[in-house]
Amino acid sequence: DLGWIVPKSKASEITAKILLIYSALGLDIAFDKLRVSCTPHNLGFEWDLKSRSVRVPEEKRLALLKQLNSFVSAPGRRVAVPQVEQLTGRLTWLMQITPRLKAAMAPFYALQAAARKHALRYVTLGDQICHSAQLYLRVLSSPRLSGTTASQLLGWVAKKDDLCSVVVTDASLS
């Protein structure tokens, strides 16, 4: 995914320039995926440029909550390695907007490393991974906490009266 945050008043002009540059460089553009919006979905997240916020889409938040609940509910339980890998992948994605929680990923990475090293198909959930899962569960249980501000994420600060839009195109080709 690619995205550009631009002033709303210049969105059309900048979009045209971007498309011309891409064309001049011979880069393929998925025109059917090109959007100019104040509320784009980019990198799997919902952006709201009017409130300058980025959050986890509700369907993804609920899927993560369900998966985390299964880990939290049973320390000492055996789970299939692909389940650990899937949850680790989803939480790693989440770390893009919650970087302060990155340290809590260590038990997930350690469990995956041990499973790979010993070619395991099942692993036992220890107290540390259940504790980390509980932390992520608490954060994701509140829709307010499962997001961040665009300024915190990007270092982007705009004037309050500067209405912004974004030009987004998906990296996949059609």
C-alpha positions as CSV (number, residue, x, y, z in Angstrom):
1,D,0.0,0.0,0.0
2,L,1.1,3.5,-0.7
3,G,-0.4,6.7,0.8
4,W,0.2,10.4,0.6
5,I,-1.3,12.9,3.1
6,V,-2.0,16.1,1.3
7,P,-4.1,19.2,1.8
8,K,-7.6,18.7,0.5
9,S,-7.3,21.8,-1.7
10,K,-4.4,20.2,-3.6
11,A,-5.5,16.6,-3.7
12,S,-6.5,16.5,-7.4
13,E,-3.3,18.4,-8.5
14,I,-1.0,16.2,-6.4
15,T,-2.8,13.0,-7.5
16,A,-2.3,14.0,-11.2
17,K,1.4,14.6,-10.6
18,I,1.9,11.3,-8.8
19,L,0.2,9.4,-11.6
20,L,2.3,11.3,-14.2
21,I,5.5,10.5,-12.4
22,Y,4.5,6.8,-12.0
23,S,3.7,6.6,-15.7
24,A,6.9,8.4,-16.8
25,L,8.9,5.9,-14.7
26,G,7.0,3.0,-16.3
27,L,5.5,1.8,-13.0
28,D,2.3,-0.2,-13.1
29,I,-0.6,1.4,-11.3
30,A,-3.7,-0.4,-10.1
31,F,-6.1,2.4,-11.1
32,D,-9.1,0.5,-9.9
33,K,-7.7,0.7,-6.4
34,L,-6.8,4.4,-6.4
35,R,-8.7,6.4,-3.9
36,V,-8.8,10.0,-2.7
37,S,-10.4,10.1,0.7
38,C,-10.3,11.5,4.2
39,T,-11.1,8.1,5.6
40,P,-9.0,5.6,3.7
41,H,-8.2,2.0,4.6
42,N,-4.4,1.7,4.3
43,L,-2.1,-1.1,5.5
44,G,-5.1,-2.8,6.9
45,F,-6.0,0.1,9.2
46,E,-8.8,2.7,9.2
47,W,-7.5,6.2,8.9
48,D,-9.7,9.3,9.8
49,L,-7.7,12.4,8.7
50,K,-10.4,14.8,10.1
51,S,-9.9,13.5,13.6
52,R,-6.2,12.6,12.8
53,S,-6.6,9.0,14.1
54,V,-5.7,5.5,13.0
55,R,-7.4,2.4,14.3
56,V,-8.0,-1.3,13.9
57,P,-11.1,-2.0,11.8
58,E,-13.8,-3.5,13.9
59,E,-13.9,-6.9,12.2
60,K,-10.1,-7.3,12.7
61,R,-10.4,-6.2,16.3
62,L,-13.1,-8.8,17.0
63,A,-11.1,-11.6,15.3
64,L,-8.0,-10.7,17.4
65,L,-10.1,-10.6,20.6
66,K,-11.5,-14.1,19.9
67,Q,-8.0,-15.5,19.2
68,L,-6.5,-13.8,22.3
69,N,-9.3,-15.1,24.5
70,S,-8.4,-18.7,23.5
71,F,-4.8,-18.1,24.6
72,V,-5.6,-16.3,27.8
73,S,-8.2,-18.8,29.0
74,A,-5.8,-21.8,29.3
75,P,-2.2,-21.4,30.5
76,G,-0.6,-24.8,30.2
77,R,-2.8,-25.8,27.3
78,R,-1.3,-27.3,24.1
79,V,-2.0,-25.4,20.9
80,A,-1.0,-26.1,17.3
81,V,2.1,-24.1,16.1
82,P,0.1,-22.6,13.2
83,Q,-2.2,-21.0,15.7
84,V,0.7,-19.3,17.5
85,E,2.2,-18.2,14.2
86,Q,-1.1,-16.7,13.0
87,L,-1.7,-14.8,16.3
88,T,1.9,-13.6,16.3
89,G,1.5,-12.4,12.7
90,R,-1.6,-10.5,13.6
91,L,-0.1,-8.9,16.7
92,T,3.0,-8.0,14.7
93,W,0.7,-6.2,12.3
94,L,-0.9,-4.4,15.3
95,M,2.5,-3.2,16.5
96,Q,2.5,-0.7,13.6
97,I,0.1,1.4,15.5
98,T,0.9,0.3,19.0
99,P,4.7,0.3,19.1
100,R,4.8,0.8,22.9
101,L,3.5,-2.7,23.3
102,K,6.2,-4.3,21.2
103,A,8.1,-5.7,24.3
104,A,5.1,-7.9,25.1
105,M,5.7,-9.7,21.8
106,A,8.8,-11.4,23.2
107,P,7.0,-14.5,24.5
108,F,5.3,-15.1,21.2
109,Y,8.6,-14.8,19.2
110,A,10.4,-17.1,21.8
111,L,7.7,-19.8,21.5
112,Q,7.8,-19.7,17.7
113,A,11.6,-19.9,17.8
114,A,11.5,-22.9,20.1
115,A,8.8,-24.6,17.9
116,R,11.0,-24.1,14.8
117,K,14.2,-25.2,16.5
118,H,12.6,-28.5,17.7
119,A,10.3,-29.0,14.7
120,L,7.2,-29.1,17.0
121,R,3.7,-29.3,15.8
122,Y,2.2,-28.4,19.2
123,V,3.4,-26.2,22.0
124,T,2.3,-25.6,25.5
125,L,1.2,-22.1,26.5
126,G,3.3,-20.8,29.3
127,D,2.5,-18.1,31.9
128,Q,4.5,-15.4,30.0
129,I,2.7,-15.8,26.7
130,C,-0.7,-15.9,28.5
131,H,0.3,-12.7,30.4
132,S,1.2,-11.0,27.1
133,A,-2.0,-12.2,25.5
134,Q,-4.0,-10.7,28.5
135,L,-2.3,-7.3,27.9
136,Y,-3.3,-7.2,24.2
137,L,-6.7,-8.4,25.1
138,R,-7.2,-5.5,27.5
139,V,-6.0,-3.0,24.9
140,L,-8.2,-4.4,22.2
141,S,-11.2,-4.7,24.4
142,S,-11.6,-0.9,24.3
143,P,-12.1,0.4,20.7
144,R,-10.7,3.7,22.0
145,L,-7.4,2.1,22.9
146,S,-7.1,0.1,19.7
147,G,-5.9,3.1,17.7
148,T,-3.5,6.0,17.9
149,T,-3.2,9.5,16.5
150,A,-1.7,10.1,13.1
151,S,0.7,12.6,14.6
152,Q,2.0,10.0,17.0
153,L,2.3,7.4,14.3
154,L,3.7,9.6,11.5
155,G,5.0,12.6,13.3
156,W,2.4,14.5,11.3
157,V,1.0,17.7,12.6
158,A,-1.5,19.8,10.7
159,K,-3.2,23.0,11.5
160,K,-6.7,22.4,13.0
161,D,-8.4,24.2,10.0
162,D,-6.3,22.4,7.4
163,L,-8.7,19.9,6.1
164,C,-6.7,17.0,4.6
165,S,-7.3,14.1,2.3
166,V,-5.2,11.3,1.3
167,V,-4.2,9.7,-2.0
168,V,-3.9,6.0,-1.6
169,T,-3.1,3.3,-4.1
170,D,-2.7,-0.4,-3.4
171,A,0.7,-1.9,-4.3
172,S,-0.8,-5.0,-5.9
173,L,-1.2,-4.9,-9.6
174,S,-4.3,-5.7,-11.6
